[in-house]
Amino acid sequence: MAEVISWPERPRHTLAKESQLKASLVKHGVEHPITVVSREAYLKKLPRQTNSVQRCFSYVAISDYHWLEAARSLGWTRIPVLVRDMPQDSIAAFVLRRHRHNDYLGPLDEASLLHAALSAPGRTESQNAYARSLGWSPTTASQRLALLKLTPEKQAALSANDLSIVEARQMVSTRRSRKALASGTLSPLASG
């Protein structure tokens, strides 16, 4: 594990789940390998990360990095890994595809990864087409991206489950309506 570093640009919102991850590791062990890519392949595609991925690391964990961090915090020195080629599009897109059907990612993680995937160089799909490729509706994708407009305090509350996703979406929607009213793009009668 000393040779593996977590993906430097990973979302950092679901760290509150660390105690659950550690409990699962203690009870069941690592049930599937951590997905890694070689340092060379990673830096070839993302040279701006050279300072983040020092030479002492041979691999970058691009998926299941929360499990890696939980195992490290337990003092474990070995876990199974799956070495793969760099994803063709982006790591963010790979992680979204890999975890879109489980609760491993929180809504803010999904929002951050979706934003990164949509911003990746060379992406040609529209936001709606990309959402559909993930099995999401365009509305779901828009709602996830809107969570990035919450204040840091509200994002922290959402990550800690002190704020529900429904409440968070309502806050963003209310804020949008207020801005539209203030800018004159929405009439008071239309705002309900």
Salt bridges, closest charged atoms under 4 A:
GLU9 OE2 - ARG48 NH2 2.78
ASP64 OD2 - HIS32 ND1 3.91
ASP64 OD2 - ARG98 NH2 2.98
ASP64 OD1 - HIS99 NE2 3.52
GLU69 OE2 - ARG10 NE 2.82
ASP89 OD2 - ARG97 NH1 2.68
ASP109 OD1 - HIS13 ND1 3.64
GLU110 OE1 - ARG144 NE 2.59
